[in-house]
Amino acid sequence: ASATYDAGAFVGGIIRRYSPGAAFTDCTPTATNIVGAIPGAVVNQSFLTIIANLGSGLMTLGAGTGVTLVGTTTIGSEQARLLLGQVTGSAAVTLSNIFAWNIGTGGTQVAGLN
């Protein structure tokens, strides 16, 4: 089933998702909630987030209100993605894909900077 992430867990955290079989779409928190979860947040401040798909279905990441996604927004079965978040306003955040890696096959890199 699809989920919307908690902003406190999302900022600088590791999101682990499991959904057997079917493809699914999860959504980031809103930009307002992300900014609110960063103590003393200022424009251009950055943070890292890892999202891991522990299931067998393809995962797609959707953007919450005020969030811009840059690069690949899918996470394959047993893969993880590292995202770089940047505060671009009080209600605006950009999340850029840095790279993905396989978590079920010894951690080999899947793709970088896409």
C-alpha positions as CSV (number, residue, x, y, z in Angstrom):
1,A,0.0,0.0,0.0
2,S,1.1,3.6,-0.7
3,A,2.3,5.8,2.1
4,T,3.2,9.4,2.9
5,Y,6.3,9.7,4.9
6,D,6.6,11.5,8.3
7,A,8.7,14.6,8.0
8,G,10.7,13.9,11.1
9,A,11.7,10.5,9.9
10,F,12.4,11.7,6.4
11,V,14.9,14.5,7.2
12,G,18.3,12.8,7.5
13,G,16.7,9.4,8.0
14,I,16.4,6.0,6.4
15,I,12.9,5.1,5.1
16,R,12.5,1.3,4.7
17,R,9.5,0.1,2.8
18,Y,8.2,-3.3,2.1
19,S,5.3,-4.1,-0.3
20,P,5.1,-7.6,-1.8
21,G,4.5,-8.0,-5.5
22,A,2.6,-5.0,-6.9
23,A,4.1,-1.7,-7.9
24,F,3.3,1.2,-5.6
25,T,3.8,5.0,-5.2
26,D,4.9,6.7,-2.0
27,C,4.8,10.4,-1.4
28,T,7.3,12.7,0.4
29,P,6.0,14.9,3.2
30,T,5.0,18.4,2.1
31,A,7.8,21.0,1.9
32,T,6.4,22.9,4.7
33,N,6.5,19.8,7.0
34,I,10.1,19.0,5.8
35,V,11.3,22.6,6.6
36,G,9.5,22.4,9.9
37,A,11.3,19.2,10.8
38,I,14.8,20.9,10.4
39,P,15.7,22.9,13.5
40,G,16.6,26.4,12.5
41,A,16.1,25.7,8.8
42,V,17.5,28.3,6.4
43,V,17.4,28.6,2.6
44,N,20.1,26.5,0.9
45,Q,20.4,24.2,3.9
46,S,20.8,20.6,2.8
47,F,20.1,17.1,4.2
48,L,20.3,13.5,3.1
49,T,17.6,10.8,3.0
50,I,17.9,7.2,2.1
51,I,14.8,5.3,0.8
52,A,15.0,1.5,0.6
53,N,12.5,-0.7,-1.2
54,L,12.7,-4.0,0.5
55,G,9.8,-5.5,-1.5
56,S,9.5,-7.1,-4.9
57,G,7.4,-4.4,-6.6
58,L,8.6,-1.3,-8.3
59,M,8.4,1.8,-6.1
60,T,7.7,5.3,-7.4
61,L,8.4,8.4,-5.3
62,G,5.8,11.2,-5.6
63,A,6.3,14.8,-4.6
64,G,4.4,16.3,-1.7
65,T,3.1,19.9,-2.1
66,G,6.1,22.3,-2.6
67,V,8.6,19.5,-3.2
68,T,10.4,19.2,-6.5
69,L,12.0,15.9,-7.5
70,V,15.1,15.9,-9.7
71,G,16.3,12.8,-11.4
72,T,15.1,9.2,-11.2
73,T,12.0,8.8,-9.0
74,T,11.7,5.0,-9.1
75,I,13.3,2.5,-6.8
76,G,13.5,-1.1,-8.0
77,S,13.0,-4.2,-5.9
78,E,15.7,-4.6,-3.2
79,Q,17.3,-1.3,-4.1
80,A,17.9,1.9,-2.1
81,R,18.3,5.5,-3.3
82,L,20.3,8.4,-1.7
83,L,18.5,11.7,-2.1
84,L,20.0,15.1,-1.4
85,G,17.4,17.6,-0.1
86,Q,17.8,21.3,-0.2
87,V,15.6,23.9,1.4
88,T,14.8,26.5,-1.3
89,G,12.2,28.5,0.6
90,S,10.0,28.4,3.7
91,A,7.6,26.1,1.8
92,A,9.9,24.7,-0.9
93,V,12.3,21.8,-1.0
94,T,14.2,20.2,-3.9
95,L,15.1,16.5,-3.7
96,S,17.9,15.3,-6.1
97,N,18.7,11.7,-6.7
98,I,22.4,11.1,-6.0
99,F,22.7,7.3,-6.6
100,A,21.0,4.0,-6.1
101,W,22.4,0.6,-5.0
102,N,21.3,-3.0,-4.7
103,I,20.6,-4.0,-1.2
104,G,19.9,-7.7,-2.0
105,T,23.1,-8.4,-4.0
106,G,26.0,-7.2,-1.9
107,G,25.5,-3.5,-2.3
108,T,26.6,-2.9,-6.0
109,Q,25.9,0.5,-7.3
110,V,23.0,0.7,-9.8
111,A,23.3,4.3,-11.1
112,G,24.8,7.6,-10.1
113,L,23.7,11.2,-10.5
114,N,20.6,10.5,-12.6
